């Protein structure tokens, strides 16, 4: 018997990414199964942020899920202010975790209004190179860079970052 023809990469990609695996209805189902906070990740549009707030999530994570993989894709940082504006009346915390690589990136994200800046790759690099001590070194280095940058810009608190932006 002949082997079946190989699948074209485009067909495989399409089969993986063209089917929605999560819908707004799932939030209510998840809420019924847990009292834990629900943080909805992948929000990059104000309408989706408003919908998430209306659905009762506890926080939003503005992220493009590694959109850097898509050559020429829009960076998530370009969506952060819109997402923040979308939930400003709801007072919903918004985190951000796309492309944060150093202390200055943390200041930018917090300055735009995010509640939290997640650091993905840097801590993994530290873990790979030096285990727990490597992670500690990365975090200390990022904090030191943020501290130095704030001092150089004559900022004395994180609240000062938001004053500069807005």
Secondary structure as UniProt FT lines:
FT   HELIX           9..17
FT   HELIX           24..33
FT   STRAND          39..41
FT   HELIX           46..54
FT   TURN            55..56
FT   STRAND          59..62
FT   HELIX           67..69
FT   TURN            71..72
FT   HELIX           77..87
FT   TURN            88..91
FT   STRAND          93..96
FT   HELIX           103..112
FT   STRAND          116..117
FT   HELIX           121..152
FT   TURN            153..154
FT   HELIX           158..165
//
